[in-house]
Amino acid sequence: MPQVSLEHLHDLAQRALARAGAHAEMAAATARALVYADAHGLSSHGVARVPQYALHLRNGRADGSARPEIAAAKGGAVLIDAGSGLAFAACALAVHEAIGRARDLGVAYVGVTNSHHFGAAGYHLEAVGAAGLVGMAFGNSPAAMPAAGGSRAIFGTDPIAAIFPRPRAAPLLIDLSLSEVARGKLMIAAKEGKSIPLGWALDKEGKPTTDPNAGLEGSMLPMGGAKGAMLALIVELLVTALTGAAIGFEATSFFVEEGNRPRLGQAFLVIDPMALSGRAVYDERIETLLAAMTEDPAVRLPGARRHALAAKAAEGGVAIPAALHRELVELAG
Amino acid sequence: MPQVSLEHLHDLAQRALARAGAHAEMAAATARALVYADAHGLSSHGVARVPQYALHLRNGRADGSARPEIAAAKGGAVLIDAGSGLAFAACALAVHEAIGRARDLGVAYVGVTNSHHFGAAGYHLEAVGAAGLVGMAFGNSPAAMPAAGGSRAIFGTDPIAAIFPRPRAAPLLIDLSLSEVARGKLMIAAKEGKSIPLGWALDKEGKPTTDPNAGLEGSMLPMGGAKGAMLALIVELLVTALTGAAIGFEATSFFVEEGNRPRLGQAFLVIDPMALSGRAVYDERIETLLAAMTEDPAVRLPGARRHALAAKAAEGGVAIPAALHRELVELAG
């Protein structure tokens, strides 16, 4: 696999998206998020998505001319309308609003409606951590998981992320999807022609499968069984009932050419420790907890691997599959 | 098992707690919460806890004279100090503050510090749902689960609950702990001399066990493996770093006589749909989602069983073990 610099990757992604119809700000915001994911070892949410996003911009599933707007605002609560554009500029506006309002009012909850795939959920929280604030991110995605006991996919894999700033270290970043594994892992396995372990997915008849393509046509298993399905229900409601966005089962898969505007939802919760326990107490508590965890040499803090990879990628770039690189070069024109 | 009315149970619990040193308001708030749990089929968080709470009031692990106070407040963010009293009056104040501030500012986050066992997390959210608002509750508990990869219990079983009001039905209430099963289930099995399935708990050497007593001395397994442990880390930080409360591993088990004031933390997030999508959109979205779920006859909505049990209990009371009833009568004096 060719090793490429992050700058090169960003340039390719931005040009490919702009050429497919995204306005300059949308293309730049999207390229930034995708390259971040590649740098952090999350290639299923990286520039591998550019061909898909470009296709959506071309076939109308995403609107390259959309500019995010504030649709409602009261105190610490804001609703952003992404206008069916790609999600990243809308999420950046949402996070910007959430940070400002949390500083003024201690807490903010900003929802995004009429949105699209928002990539690595944790990416959006980096600005929250840098501002010294605590944040959570929620999002839904096209139906992938059944409700507890059910056989039809209703919920997306519905990521939850959280960021907690630390006094003398990079913020603690936690980022997980509510499926046993991320759907992107099936996508990668399918592209690479590899099989998947049992327990990741069901085929369309509801049977366990080791075939990633059968899994992509079927449904993903939620983490933790019925409890994982309940958490997905919470996330779906947080990002649809509170925003007006489409529910997982209403959005067509990202991985088919023909489909609707997904109109997905996201939400960002931001809390200012200064309004509650205060900085000194906050700092002492988080460091005490993380120190207790890492006393056990077998425990690694969430995000530690990502941080290390990102530092390495900033120096030496990342390796991407040759076929993807060729496709990006072609799309960038 | 004798069948007793909820009024009788409330009266016994209230008198037992008052006799152990709880002031009238604390005893009443606690009895209300415990009887609610019994009525909703959650006996591990019901009046079976009265002997334990009474013991804590007597041996100083809980302060029966404590009155919850607002320790900090800014906009939608409030910190309540429970003063090491039983948790229920402090949580009621927290929820009251959260409802009022969410109505004014769209969103509120209220933490509680220096607290105690807060019982069934969903109980506290009933007032939020009745006010037409969306709510979430988080709490920690004495260390029960290791971090991912670790062998020492760091996190509590750390419940997450959520409530979503519905236009023509009781609010949807979701309530789960982040362990594979609730610790209370081991307690019940131990009392009844029953074994537990593999996969619920590890013994103190970190080996899988079917003995509930060995499990209570060891650690609980998080739901969904490493992802469940990450969710527990999020909950611990939300209720300790933001409040100053003790981390799971700092609080002595509730199930030992000698121990510290647990100084646990709770937090309540309340969001007003009117500040975001608005009532009509909110109502349509939640009903569309729940209708899609229940189209599949195998799917039951979370909380449905609890609602049915509570309606039955309000009519005919609940059955409680004869030994527990005798103990309550004795404690009530």
Interface residues (C-beta under 8 A of the other chain):
Chain A: A72 A73 K74 G75 G76 A77 V78 L79 D104 L105 G106 V107 A108 Y109 G111 T113 V134 M136 P146 A147 A148 G149 G150 S151 R152 I154 I160 A162 F164 L172 I174 L176 L178 E180 M223 G224 G225 K227 G228 M230 L231 L233 I234 E236 L237 L238 T240 A241 L242 T243 G244 I247 F249 L269 I271 D272 P273 M274 A275 L276 S277 G278 V281 Y282 R285 I286 T288 L289 A292 M293 E295 D296 A298 V299 R300 P302
Chain B: A72 A73 K74 G75 G76 A77 V78 L79 D104 L105 G106 V107 A108 Y109 G111 T113 V134 M136 P146 A147 A148 G149 G150 S151 R152 I154 I160 A162 F164 L172 I174 L176 L178 E180 M223 G224 G225 K227 G228 M230 L231 L233 I234 E236 L237 L238 T240 A241 L242 T243 G244 I247 F249 L269 I271 D272 P273 M274 A275 L276 S277 G278 V281 Y282 R285 I286 T288 L289 A292 M293 E295 D296 A298 V299 R300 P302
